[in-house]
């Protein structure tokens, strides 16, 4: 017999909220964006209309062809009926050899954000202080708050770059944990070798230093980008460098991230809270195939960087700082060492992003206070990038024609 509910959904929700930890009740939602399928359905876009998927920093060139071959073999092998290798042994050995580090210094996750969560679960408790950048990658903020930690968010300079002096001063105050994004997501700015050297020198030994290099493969093409694994060898305190197969390696849908830790002791702590099968067998095999074809990765990264610079140049050509009535009078473009651009439109970005969705162009408007005029656009194919610019021109021009006067509302302090 099925019992009929005796409480309204509102009462049940209130009851559930009273049982939840206060830290969980107050967490913001992570903005994961909309999938292409949802966009087609919501905006009634015909199947033949191409979509420009430029919201999630994916690799438009996809993974190595070797990945497809491995996936086909796995479909016929029967191996997917068995549990995965909890230690990612084959992938661990390959990356350890490639980076010249001991295998026991590596830890693997269901994407590098899985490792962010493990770090917070191991090291943070209510009242601990965590340092990172504003605007922030959402999970750099959500996971510490989940554990009840206090967040210190550092502002960009007026040029939308890292404030190195502010970072050094904040690190010297000894946060329990520091997330150092290099490059920054969502902005794209990066610390060069000199700046990173200063940051490491300023960090006390009792701070857990987490260098998030999700976009490392793109950033390393920048002049003076630091090889942080080399610089960290002299640091005595705990540290870990996070990287991912989701971006440059083209495996966003399979979720594989890894961390290189100072020593095996840090990895052992993370293993205590890590789900034993957090990287599935298919993902491990695909990541290994991708890793063994670095030529494909490097070629796609080089092409993406070329397209990034071409898109930035095309947008700068539209900006008219001396013409207040021009549709792009307020446009600013942050310097980027990643596979995306962060744009300050000089007007609220949410309505612009909504209008772009109706045209089949998916980008991510930023929702943090002070940055609601900004949106992040991933670098896609040449056609997708052109489609974005054409749609953006249409949307912003129509907004101006509708007497929406652009105002530069990028609220931040240096």
C-alpha positions in Angstrom: 0.0 0.0 0.0 1.3 3.4 -0.9 1.1 6.1 1.8 -0.3 9.4 0.7 1.8 12.4 1.5 0.7 14.4 4.5 2.8 17.4 4.1 3.0 20.0 1.3 6.2 20.3 -0.7 6.9 23.6 1.0 6.7 22.1 4.5 8.8 19.1 3.4 11.4 21.4 2.0 11.6 23.4 5.2 12.0 20.2 7.2 14.8 19.0 4.9 16.5 22.4 5.2 16.4 22.2 9.0 18.3 18.8 8.8 21.0 20.1 6.5 24.2 21.6 7.6 24.1 25.5 7.6 27.0 25.6 5.2 25.2 23.4 2.7 22.0 25.4 2.9 23.7 28.6 1.9 25.8 27.5 -1.0 25.3 29.2 -4.3 24.5 27.1 -7.3 27.3 26.3 -9.8 26.5 27.8 -13.2 27.1 24.8 -15.5 25.4 26.5 -18.4 23.0 24.9 -21.0 23.6 21.9 -23.2 23.2 22.2 -26.9 20.1 19.9 -26.7 18.4 22.1 -24.2 19.2 25.2 -26.2 17.7 23.7 -29.4 14.6 22.7 -27.5 14.2 26.0 -25.5 14.7 28.3 -28.5 13.0 26.0 -31.1 16.1 26.0 -33.3 15.9 23.6 -36.3 18.2 20.6 -36.5 20.0 22.0 -39.5 21.0 25.2 -37.8 24.6 25.0 -36.5 25.2 25.8 -32.9 28.3 27.7 -31.7 29.0 26.0 -28.3 31.3 28.6 -26.7 30.4 28.4 -23.0 32.4 25.6 -21.5 36.0 26.0 -22.7 35.9 22.8 -24.6 38.4 21.8 -27.3 36.7 22.4 -30.7 39.1 20.0 -32.4 38.3 17.0 -30.1 40.7 14.4 -28.8 43.3 12.3 -30.6 41.9 9.8 -33.1 43.5 7.2 -30.9 40.8 7.8 -28.4 38.0 6.8 -30.8 39.9 3.6 -31.6 40.2 2.7 -27.9 36.6 3.5 -27.2 35.5 1.2 -30.1 37.7 -1.6 -28.7 36.3 -1.2 -25.2 32.7 -1.5 -26.5 33.5 -5.0 -27.8 35.9 -6.1 -25.0 33.4 -6.7 -22.2 35.8 -4.9 -19.8 33.1 -2.3 -18.9 31.3 -4.9 -16.8 34.2 -4.8 -14.4 35.2 -2.2 -11.8 38.0 0.2 -12.9 41.5 0.2 -11.5 41.2 2.3 -8.4 44.8 3.5 -8.7 44.7 4.4 -12.4 47.9 2.3 -12.7 48.6 2.5 -16.4 47.7 6.2 -16.7 49.7 6.9 -13.5 52.8 5.2 -14.9 52.6 7.1 -18.2 52.1 10.6 -16.6 54.8 9.9 -14.0 57.2 9.1 -16.7 56.2 12.0 -18.8 56.6 14.5 -16.0 59.5 12.7 -14.4 57.8 12.4 -11.0 57.4 9.5 -8.7 54.1 7.7 -9.4 53.0 7.9 -5.7 53.0 11.7 -6.0 50.0 11.6 -8.4 46.4 11.6 -7.6 43.5 11.3 -10.0 39.9 12.6 -10.0 36.7 12.8 -11.9 37.9 16.0 -13.4 40.2 18.3 -11.5 37.3 19.8 -9.7 36.9 16.4 -7.9 40.4 17.0 -6.5 39.4 20.5 -5.4 36.6 19.0 -3.4 38.9 16.4 -1.8 41.4 19.1 -0.8 38.7 21.0 1.0 37.4 17.9 2.7 40.8 17.0 4.0 42.1 20.4 5.1 39.3 22.7 5.9 37.0 23.2 8.8 34.8 26.1 9.9 36.7 29.3 10.4 39.7 28.4 8.3 40.7 31.0 5.7 41.0 30.3 2.0 42.5 32.7 -0.5 41.7 32.9 -4.2 40.9 35.4 -7.0 37.8 37.4 -7.9 36.1 36.7 -10.3 36.5 33.1 -9.3 36.0 29.7 -10.8 32.8 28.8 -9.0 34.1 25.7 -7.2 37.1 27.6 -5.8 34.4 29.4 -3.7 31.7 26.8 -3.3 33.8 23.9 -1.9 35.5 26.0 0.8 32.2 27.4 1.9 30.8 23.9 1.9 33.3 23.2 4.7 32.5 26.3 6.6 35.7 28.1 5.7 36.0 31.9 5.2 37.0 33.1 1.8 39.3 36.0 0.9 38.8 37.1 -2.7 41.5 39.2 -4.3 40.5 41.8 -6.9 42.1 42.2 -10.3 44.0 45.3 -11.4 42.2 47.9 -13.5 43.9 46.3 -16.5 42.1 43.0 -15.6 45.3 41.3 -14.6 46.5 39.7 -11.3 47.5 42.1 -8.6 50.8 40.5 -7.6 51.5 42.8 -4.6 48.0 42.0 -3.2 48.6 38.3 -3.7 52.0 38.4 -1.9 50.5 40.4 1.0 47.5 38.0 1.4 49.7 34.9 1.2 52.1 36.3 3.8 49.1 36.5 6.2 49.1 32.7 6.1 45.8 31.3 4.8 45.1 27.7 5.6 44.7 27.0 1.9 45.3 29.1 -1.2 43.9 28.4 -4.7 46.2 30.0 -7.2 44.6 29.8 -10.7 47.2 30.1 -13.4 45.8 31.1 -15.8 42.7 32.5 -14.2 39.3 31.1 -15.1 37.2 33.1 -16.1 39.5 36.0 -16.9 42.5 34.3 -18.6 45.3 36.4 -17.0 48.4 34.6 -15.9 51.3 35.0 -13.5 54.6 35.0 -15.3 57.7 33.3 -13.9 58.9 36.4 -11.9 55.4 36.9 -10.3 55.1 33.2 -9.4 58.5 33.2 -7.8 57.4 36.1 -5.7 54.2 34.3 -4.7 56.0 31.2 -3.6 58.5 33.2 -1.6 55.6 35.0 0.2 53.8 31.8 1.1 54.3 30.4 4.7 55.1 26.7 5.0 51.8 26.0 6.9 49.7 27.1 3.9 48.4 24.4 1.6 49.2 25.8 -1.8 47.0 24.6 -4.7 48.1 25.8 -8.2 45.2 25.2 -10.6 46.6 24.7 -14.1 43.6 23.5 -15.9 44.7 25.6 -18.9 48.4 24.8 -18.6 48.8 23.4 -22.1 47.6 26.7 -23.6 49.4 29.0 -21.2 52.8 27.4 -21.6 52.9 29.0 -25.1 53.0 32.4 -23.4 56.4 34.1 -23.0 57.8 33.7 -19.5 55.0 31.4 -18.3 56.4 29.5 -15.3 57.1 25.8 -15.2 55.7 25.7 -11.7 56.6 22.1 -11.0 60.2 23.2 -11.2 59.8 26.3 -9.1 57.9 24.3 -6.4 60.8 21.9 -5.8 62.3 24.4 -3.4 59.2 24.9 -1.3 59.1 23.1 2.0 55.3 23.5 2.7 52.5 21.3 1.2 51.6 22.0 -2.4 49.8 20.3 -5.3 49.4 21.3 -9.0 46.1 20.4 -10.7 45.7 19.6 -14.4 43.0 18.1 -16.5 42.3 16.2 -19.7 39.1 18.2 -20.2 40.5 21.1 -22.1 43.6 20.7 -24.3 43.2 16.9 -24.5 39.6 17.1 -25.6 38.1 14.7 -23.0 35.6 17.0 -21.2 32.8 14.4 -21.5 34.8 11.7 -19.8 36.1 13.7 -16.8 39.7 12.9 -15.9 41.9 15.2 -13.8 45.1 14.7 -12.0 47.3 16.3 -9.4 51.0 16.3 -8.8 51.7 16.7 -5.1 54.8 17.6 -3.2 55.0 14.1 -1.7 53.1 10.8 -1.3 51.9 11.9 2.1 49.6 14.5 0.7 48.2 12.0 -1.8 47.6 9.5 1.0 45.5 12.0 2.8 43.4 12.7 -0.3 43.0 8.9 -0.8 41.3 8.7 2.6 38.3 10.8 1.4 38.5 9.9 -2.3 35.9 7.5 -3.8 37.9 4.4 -4.7 36.5 4.3 -8.2 36.3 8.0 -9.0 37.8 7.6 -12.5 35.9 5.1 -14.6 37.6 2.5 -16.8 36.6 4.1 -20.1 37.9 7.5 -19.0 41.3 6.0 -17.9 41.8 4.2 -21.2 40.8 7.3 -23.2 43.1 9.6 -21.2 46.0 7.2 -21.7 45.4 7.1 -25.5 45.2 10.9 -25.5 48.4 11.2 -23.4 50.3 9.0 -25.9 49.4 11.3 -28.8 50.8 14.6 -27.5 51.4 15.7 -31.1 47.6 16.0 -31.7 47.1 17.9 -28.5 49.9 20.4 -29.3 48.6 21.0 -32.8 45.1 21.7 -31.5 46.4 24.0 -28.8 48.5 26.0 -31.3 45.6 26.4 -33.6 43.3 27.5 -30.7 45.8 30.1 -29.6 45.9 31.5 -33.2 42.1 31.6 -33.3 42.0 33.3 -29.9 44.3 36.1 -31.0 42.3 36.5 -34.3 39.0 36.7 -32.3 40.5 39.2 -29.9 41.8 41.3 -32.8 38.4 41.2 -34.5 36.6 42.3 -31.4 39.1 45.1 -30.7 38.5 46.4 -34.2 34.9 46.8 -33.2 35.6 48.8 -30.0 35.3 52.6 -30.4 36.4 54.1 -27.1 36.2 57.6 -28.6 32.6 57.2 -29.7 30.2 57.0 -26.7 27.2 56.2 -28.9 28.9 53.3 -30.6 27.5 49.8 -29.8 30.9 48.6 -28.6 32.1 51.8 -26.9 32.3 50.0 -23.5 34.0 46.8 -24.7 37.1 45.7 -22.9 39.0 42.4 -23.4 41.0 40.8 -20.7 44.5 39.4 -21.5 44.2 35.7 -22.0 46.6 32.8 -21.8 43.8 30.2 -22.0 41.3 29.0 -24.6 38.7 31.7 -23.9 38.3 35.5 -23.7 36.7 37.4 -20.9 34.8 40.4 -22.2 33.5 43.5 -20.4 30.6 44.6 -22.6 30.0 47.9 -20.8 26.3 46.8 -20.3 24.6 43.9 -18.5 25.8 40.6 -20.2 22.8 38.4 -19.2 20.4 39.9 -21.8 23.1 39.8 -24.4 23.8 36.1 -23.7 20.1 35.3 -23.8 19.7 37.0 -27.2 22.8 35.1 -28.4 21.2 31.8 -27.3 18.2 32.5 -29.5 20.6 32.8 -32.4 22.3 29.5 -31.6 25.4 31.0 -29.9 26.1 29.6 -26.4 28.4 31.7 -24.2 28.6 32.2 -20.4 27.5 35.5 -18.8 29.2 36.1 -15.5 26.9 36.5 -12.5 29.3 37.5 -9.7 28.6 41.0 -8.3 30.8 43.5 -10.0 31.1 41.4 -13.1 27.6 41.2 -14.4 28.7 43.2 -17.4 31.1 40.5 -18.4 30.8 37.3 -20.4 33.3 34.5 -21.1 33.5 33.2 -24.7 35.4 30.0 -25.4 37.5 29.7 -28.5 35.8 27.5 -31.1 36.3 26.8 -34.7 36.9 29.7 -37.1 33.3 29.4 -38.3 32.0 29.4 -34.7 34.1 32.4 -33.7 32.8 34.3 -36.7 29.3 33.3 -36.0 29.7 34.7 -32.4 31.0 38.1 -33.6 28.2 38.4 -36.2 25.6 37.6 -33.7 27.1 39.8 -31.0 27.1 42.8 -33.4 23.4 42.1 -34.2 22.4 41.9 -30.6 24.3 44.9 -29.3 23.3 47.1 -32.2 19.6 46.2 -31.8 19.9 46.9 -28.0 21.4 50.4 -28.8 18.6 51.0 -31.4 16.1 50.2 -28.7 17.6 53.1 -26.7 19.5 51.0 -24.2 22.3 53.4 -23.5 25.6 51.5 -22.7 27.1 52.3 -19.3 30.4 51.0 -18.1 29.5 49.2 -14.9 32.6 47.1 -14.3 32.7 47.6 -10.5 36.0 46.5 -9.0 38.9 47.8 -7.1 42.6 47.3 -7.9 
